[in-house]
Amino acid sequence: MHYQNILFDLDGTLTDPREGITRSIQYALAQLGIDEPDLRQLEHFIGPPLLQCFMSTYDFDEARAWEAVNHYRVRFKDTGLYENKVFDGVAELLQLLGGQGRTLYICTSKPTVFAAEIARHFDFARHFKVIYGSELDGTRTNKVELIEHLLGIEQLDLKQTLMIGDRKHDLIGAHRNGLSAAGVGYGFGSREELMAESPAHYFASLDELRAAFAG
């Protein structure tokens, strides 16, 4: 694993945000008169841009989807953001990569303001040079646009840069920008979803991911 620059997705790659996201989606739907008692039915919201996910799942128009997003944020910013946990092994992985002199970035569709607070609260912000996320108005929720934005600012060598994520959006974003990508199987995307995008690497577990970098 020769890559100097590592871009990490956040949800499903560094942390397990299942409870906070699904409960906040459930809250948003309730504000719009939709009852969804089974949180498992809302796990597909983890990873993709929320606006588009509300539109495709509930056939909302854009205005209605923004209502849902804004209701979601009411609960998420104060409560759901902290209903989260760092995956076991992430701290050791980040320590290893930092010790090897690699440069790390977070690259997430989540708004930067939320991603930065999660990284601060769960004490892993110090491992990353910059946290790149979307804007609250929806700008750069698309991973293709977000990675393009990051590369434009950081001026990274594409051959020395790897995107790591648990959903197809991470791999598509990387490939459209000329980067290699690694899919991880411990998050929220299925192996089939990830392998359909032909990642350069696939790691079923964090132990496998860490071992690949440890050599």
C-alpha positions as CSV (number, residue, x, y, z in Angstrom):
1,M,0.0,0.0,0.0
2,H,2.2,2.7,-1.4
3,Y,-0.3,5.6,-1.1
4,Q,1.0,8.8,0.5
5,N,-2.5,10.5,0.8
6,I,-5.5,8.7,2.3
7,L,-9.0,10.0,2.0
8,F,-11.4,8.5,4.5
9,D,-15.2,8.4,4.3
10,L,-16.7,9.0,7.7
11,D,-20.0,7.2,8.3
12,G,-19.6,3.5,8.0
13,T,-15.8,3.7,7.5
14,L,-14.5,5.5,10.7
15,T,-17.6,5.5,12.8
16,D,-20.9,3.6,13.2
17,P,-23.5,6.3,13.2
18,R,-26.4,3.9,12.9
19,E,-28.4,5.0,15.9
20,G,-28.0,8.7,15.5
21,I,-28.8,8.8,11.8
22,T,-31.8,6.4,11.8
23,R,-33.4,8.0,14.9
24,S,-33.0,11.4,13.3
25,I,-34.5,10.2,10.0
26,Q,-37.4,8.7,12.0
27,Y,-37.9,12.0,13.8
28,A,-37.9,13.9,10.5
29,L,-40.5,11.6,9.0
30,A,-42.7,11.9,12.0
31,Q,-42.7,15.6,11.6
32,L,-44.1,15.0,8.1
33,G,-46.7,12.6,9.3
34,I,-44.9,9.4,8.3
35,D,-44.5,6.6,10.9
36,E,-41.5,4.3,10.5
37,P,-41.2,2.2,13.6
38,D,-38.4,-0.1,12.3
39,L,-35.1,1.7,12.3
40,R,-33.5,-1.0,10.2
41,Q,-35.6,0.2,7.3
42,L,-33.8,3.5,7.5
43,E,-30.2,2.2,7.4
44,H,-30.0,2.8,3.6
45,F,-29.9,6.6,4.5
46,I,-26.4,6.1,5.9
47,G,-23.8,7.2,3.4
48,P,-25.7,8.8,0.4
49,P,-26.7,12.4,0.4
50,L,-29.9,12.8,2.5
51,L,-31.8,15.1,0.2
52,Q,-31.6,12.6,-2.7
53,C,-32.3,9.7,-0.4
54,F,-35.5,11.3,0.9
55,M,-36.6,12.1,-2.7
56,S,-36.0,8.6,-4.0
57,T,-37.3,6.7,-0.9
58,Y,-40.5,8.7,-0.3
59,D,-41.1,10.2,-3.7
60,F,-40.7,13.7,-2.2
61,D,-40.2,16.7,-4.5
62,E,-37.1,18.8,-3.7
63,A,-39.0,21.3,-1.5
64,R,-40.5,18.5,0.6
65,A,-37.1,16.7,0.8
66,W,-35.5,19.9,2.2
67,E,-38.2,20.0,4.8
68,A,-37.3,16.5,5.8
69,V,-33.5,17.4,5.9
70,N,-34.2,20.4,8.1
71,H,-36.3,18.4,10.5
72,Y,-33.5,15.8,10.6
73,R,-30.9,18.4,11.4
74,V,-33.0,19.7,14.4
75,R,-32.5,16.4,16.2
76,F,-29.1,15.4,14.7
77,K,-27.2,18.5,15.6
78,D,-28.0,18.3,19.3
79,T,-28.5,14.6,19.9
80,G,-28.0,12.3,16.9
81,L,-24.5,13.5,16.2
82,Y,-23.4,12.0,19.5
83,E,-25.3,8.7,19.1
84,N,-22.3,7.3,17.3
85,K,-19.2,5.2,18.0
86,V,-15.8,4.8,16.5
87,F,-15.3,1.4,15.1
88,D,-12.9,-0.8,17.1
89,G,-9.5,-0.7,15.5
90,V,-9.8,2.8,13.9
91,A,-7.6,4.5,16.6
92,E,-4.9,1.9,16.0
93,L,-5.2,2.3,12.2
94,L,-4.9,6.1,12.3
95,Q,-2.0,5.9,14.7
96,L,-0.2,3.5,12.3
97,L,-0.8,5.6,9.2
98,G,0.4,8.8,11.0
99,G,3.5,7.0,12.2
100,Q,4.2,6.0,8.6
101,G,4.2,9.7,7.6
102,R,1.0,9.5,5.4
103,T,-1.3,12.4,5.0
104,L,-4.9,11.8,6.0
105,Y,-8.1,13.6,5.1
106,I,-11.8,13.0,5.9
107,C,-13.9,13.2,2.8
108,T,-17.6,12.9,3.7
109,S,-21.0,13.9,2.2
110,K,-22.0,15.0,5.7
111,P,-21.9,18.7,6.3
112,T,-18.4,19.8,7.4
113,V,-19.7,21.4,10.5
114,F,-21.1,18.1,11.7
115,A,-18.2,16.0,10.6
116,A,-15.7,18.3,12.4
117,E,-17.7,18.1,15.6
118,I,-17.9,14.3,15.4
119,A,-14.1,14.1,14.9
120,R,-13.5,16.5,17.8
121,H,-15.9,14.8,20.2
122,F,-14.7,11.3,19.5
123,D,-11.0,12.5,19.6
124,F,-9.7,11.6,16.2
125,A,-9.6,15.0,14.5
126,R,-5.9,15.3,15.3
127,H,-5.0,12.6,12.8
128,F,-6.3,14.5,9.8
129,K,-4.8,17.4,7.9
130,V,-8.3,18.7,6.8
131,I,-11.9,17.5,7.1
132,Y,-13.7,18.0,3.8
133,G,-17.5,17.8,3.8
134,S,-20.5,19.3,2.2
135,E,-22.2,22.7,2.9
136,L,-25.5,23.0,4.7
137,D,-27.1,24.2,1.5
138,G,-26.3,20.9,-0.2
139,T,-23.2,22.0,-2.1
140,R,-20.8,19.1,-2.6
141,T,-22.9,16.4,-1.1
142,N,-22.1,14.5,-4.4
143,K,-18.8,12.6,-3.8
144,V,-17.6,13.2,-7.3
145,E,-17.8,17.0,-6.7
146,L,-16.5,16.8,-3.2
147,I,-13.4,14.8,-4.2
148,E,-12.8,17.1,-7.2
149,H,-13.0,20.1,-4.8
150,L,-10.5,18.5,-2.3
151,L,-8.0,17.6,-5.1
152,G,-8.2,21.1,-6.5
153,I,-7.3,22.6,-3.1
154,E,-4.7,20.1,-2.0
155,Q,-3.1,19.5,-5.4
156,L,-2.5,15.8,-4.6
157,D,-0.6,13.3,-6.8
158,L,-3.5,11.1,-8.1
159,K,-1.3,8.0,-8.2
160,Q,-0.3,8.5,-4.6
161,T,-3.9,9.0,-3.3
162,L,-6.4,6.4,-2.1
163,M,-10.1,6.9,-1.3
164,I,-11.4,4.4,1.4
165,G,-15.2,4.0,1.9
166,D,-18.1,1.7,2.6
167,R,-20.5,2.7,-0.1
168,K,-20.5,2.8,-3.9
169,H,-20.6,6.6,-3.9
170,D,-17.1,6.7,-2.4
171,L,-15.7,4.5,-5.1
172,I,-17.6,6.2,-7.9
173,G,-16.3,9.6,-6.6
174,A,-12.8,8.3,-6.6
175,H,-12.8,6.7,-10.0
176,R,-14.4,9.7,-11.7
177,N,-11.5,11.8,-10.4
178,G,-8.8,9.4,-11.4
179,L,-8.1,7.9,-7.9
180,S,-7.7,4.4,-6.7
181,A,-10.4,3.3,-4.3
182,A,-10.7,0.7,-1.5
183,G,-14.0,-0.7,-0.4
184,V,-14.5,-1.8,3.2
185,G,-17.0,-4.5,4.1
186,Y,-17.6,-3.7,7.7
187,G,-19.8,-0.6,7.0
188,F,-23.2,-0.2,5.4
189,G,-22.6,-1.2,1.7
190,S,-22.8,-4.8,0.7
191,R,-19.9,-6.6,-0.9
192,E,-21.9,-6.8,-4.1
193,E,-22.5,-3.0,-4.1
194,L,-18.8,-2.3,-3.7
195,M,-17.4,-5.0,-6.0
196,A,-19.7,-3.7,-8.8
197,E,-17.5,-0.6,-8.8
198,S,-14.3,-2.6,-9.3
199,P,-12.3,-1.1,-6.4
200,A,-8.5,-1.6,-6.5
201,H,-8.7,-3.1,-3.0
202,Y,-11.4,-4.7,-0.8
203,F,-11.1,-5.3,2.9
204,A,-13.8,-7.2,4.7
205,S,-12.7,-6.0,8.1
206,L,-10.7,-3.3,9.8
207,D,-8.1,-5.9,10.8
208,E,-7.6,-6.6,7.1
209,L,-7.3,-2.9,6.3
210,R,-4.8,-2.3,9.0
211,A,-2.7,-5.4,8.0
212,A,-2.5,-4.2,4.4
213,F,-1.0,-0.9,5.6
214,A,1.2,-2.6,8.2
215,G,2.8,-4.7,5.5
